[in-house]
Amino acid sequence: MDQDERLLVERAKSDAQAFGVLYDRYVEDIYRFAHARLGNVAAAEDVTADVFVKALRGISRYRDRGRPFSCWLYRIARNALADHFRHDPVNRELSDWLPDAGTQVEATAIHHLEVEDLWRLVEKLPPQQRIAMTLRFRDDRSAREAAAVMGKSEAAVKLLIYRAVGRLRSQVAVPDGAPGRSALAVS
């Protein structure tokens, strides 16, 4: 964590405006993280709000451990998502999955199922690989940004992703030319 952020976090422990600056800085990232896991705007907004309420209530207990402040927020977000899944059964409307008119419904439905299956496998990866994959591909962050969030070097994050992709490929093992090959096209 850089010195400016460290001072801002310390001020936020007693100054609501300083906490507001932290909120403005990280709310979009936390929302994207929640939305990527939930696939529902309203639920992601609820979880994001919950994260920042919990952060505001707990900031006096926050201790700098040399990692970016966002790591603490992501840990709160992971716990809030776990609470959400524990208490709210997944309710998805059919309209959420139907494509716009003019597209091939069957192909789009198959693609959605393949992507869902792949992300279910990602959820079973070791925690560090799972977080690296989520930050990099669901949250669309660069390897450098993912490294900052995780408190690791960029090379370490790239290695985690390389290993995760290797595990996923071995679990999926789709023969060449078979339908579904595109779900593993991780760049």
C-alpha positions in Angstrom: 0.0 0.0 0.0 1.4 3.4 -0.9 1.9 6.2 1.6 -1.0 8.3 0.3 -3.5 5.4 0.6 -2.1 4.5 4.0 -2.7 8.0 5.3 -6.2 8.1 3.7 -7.1 4.8 5.4 -6.0 6.1 8.8 -8.0 9.3 8.2 -11.0 7.3 7.2 -11.1 5.7 10.7 -12.4 9.0 12.1 -13.4 11.0 9.0 -16.4 10.1 6.9 -15.2 12.2 3.9 -11.9 10.2 3.8 -14.0 7.0 3.8 -16.0 8.5 1.0 -12.8 8.9 -1.0 -12.0 5.2 -0.5 -15.6 4.3 -1.5 -15.3 6.3 -4.7 -12.0 4.7 -5.5 -13.1 1.1 -5.0 -16.9 0.8 -5.4 -16.7 0.0 -9.2 -14.1 -2.7 -8.7 -16.1 -4.4 -5.9 -19.3 -4.1 -7.9 -17.7 -5.7 -10.9 -16.3 -8.5 -8.7 -19.8 -9.1 -7.2 -21.6 -8.8 -10.6 -19.2 -11.3 -12.2 -20.1 -13.9 -9.6 -23.8 -13.2 -9.3 -24.8 -12.2 -12.9 -27.5 -10.0 -11.5 -27.4 -6.2 -11.3 -29.7 -5.9 -8.3 -27.9 -8.6 -6.3 -24.5 -7.2 -7.1 -25.6 -3.7 -6.0 -26.9 -5.2 -2.7 -23.7 -7.1 -2.0 -21.6 -4.1 -2.9 -23.6 -1.9 -0.5 -23.2 -4.6 2.2 -19.4 -4.7 1.6 -19.0 -1.0 2.2 -21.4 -0.9 5.2 -19.3 -3.7 6.7 -16.1 -1.9 5.8 -17.3 1.4 7.4 -18.3 -0.5 10.6 -15.0 -2.3 10.7 -12.5 0.3 9.5 -11.4 1.1 13.0 -10.2 -2.5 13.4 -8.3 -2.4 10.0 -4.6 -3.0 10.3 -2.1 -2.3 7.6 -0.3 -5.6 6.7 1.6 -4.2 3.8 -1.0 -5.2 1.2 -3.3 -2.8 -0.7 -6.4 -1.7 1.1 -8.4 -3.2 -1.7 -7.3 -6.7 -0.5 -9.2 -6.1 2.7 -12.3 -5.0 0.7 -12.1 -8.1 -1.6 -12.0 -10.3 1.5 -15.1 -8.6 2.8 -16.7 -9.0 -0.6 -15.9 -12.8 -0.8 -17.5 -13.2 2.6 -20.5 -11.1 1.6 -20.9 -13.3 -1.5 -20.7 -16.4 0.5 -23.4 -15.1 2.8 -25.5 -14.2 -0.2 -25.3 -17.7 -1.7 -25.9 -19.2 1.7 -29.1 -17.2 2.3 -30.4 -16.4 -1.1 -31.1 -19.3 -3.5 -30.1 -18.6 -7.1 -33.1 -17.3 -8.9 -32.5 -16.6 -12.6 -35.2 -15.6 -15.0 -35.3 -17.3 -18.3 -35.2 -13.8 -20.0 -31.7 -13.4 -18.5 -30.4 -16.2 -20.7 -32.4 -15.6 -23.9 -30.4 -13.8 -26.6 -31.6 -10.8 -28.6 -33.7 -11.5 -31.7 -31.8 -12.6 -34.7 -29.2 -14.7 -33.0 -29.1 -18.5 -32.9 -30.8 -19.4 -29.7 -29.4 -22.9 -29.4 -25.8 -21.9 -30.0 -26.1 -19.0 -27.5 -27.6 -21.3 -24.9 -24.9 -23.9 -25.4 -22.2 -21.2 -25.1 -23.7 -19.9 -21.8 -23.8 -23.4 -20.4 -20.2 -24.0 -21.4 -19.1 -20.8 -19.8 -21.0 -21.6 -16.6 -19.5 -25.0 -16.5 -16.0 -23.6 -16.9 -16.6 -21.0 -14.1 -17.9 -23.8 -11.8 -14.6 -25.6 -12.4 -12.7 -22.3 -11.6 -14.6 -22.2 -8.3 -13.0 -25.6 -7.4 -9.4 -24.4 -8.0 -7.1 -23.7 -5.1 -7.9 -20.3 -3.6 -5.0 -18.3 -5.0 -5.5 -19.7 -8.6 -9.2 -19.1 -8.3 -8.7 -15.4 -7.2 -6.1 -14.8 -10.0 -8.5 -16.2 -12.6 -11.4 -14.3 -11.3 -9.6 -11.0 -11.2 -8.0 -11.5 -14.6 -10.9 -12.9 -16.6 -14.1 -12.1 -14.8 -13.1 -8.7 -13.6 -11.1 -8.0 -16.7 -8.1 -6.7 -14.9 -4.5 -6.7 -16.2 -2.0 -9.1 -14.6 -0.4 -6.1 -13.0 -3.7 -5.0 -11.4 -4.5 -8.5 -10.2 -1.0 -8.7 -8.7 -1.6 -5.4 -6.8 -5.0 -6.7 -5.5 -3.5 -10.0 -4.4 -0.3 -8.5 -3.0 1.9 -10.6 -5.3 4.3 -10.0 -8.1 3.0 -9.9 -11.7 5.0 -13.0 -12.5 3.5 -14.9 -9.5 0.0 -14.0 -10.8 0.9 -15.1 -14.3 2.2 -18.4 -12.9 -1.0 -18.9 -10.9 -3.1 -18.3 -14.1 -0.9 -20.7 -16.1 -1.3 -23.4 -13.6 -5.0 -22.8 -13.3 -5.5 -23.0 -17.1 -3.5 -26.2 -17.1 -5.8 -27.7 -14.5 -8.9 -26.6 -16.3 -7.7 -28.0 -19.6 -7.0 -31.4 -18.0 -10.5 -31.4 -16.4 -12.3 -30.5 -19.5 -10.3 -32.5 -22.1 -12.5 -31.7 -25.2 -11.3 -33.5 -28.3 -10.1 -31.2 -31.2 -13.0 -30.1 -33.4 -15.7 -31.0 -30.9 -18.3 -28.5 -30.0 -17.4 -26.5 -26.9 -13.8 -26.0 -27.7 -14.2 -22.2 -27.6 -15.0 -22.2 -23.8 -11.3 -22.9 -23.2 -10.0 -20.2 -25.4 -8.4 -18.3 -22.6 -6.0 -15.6 -23.9 
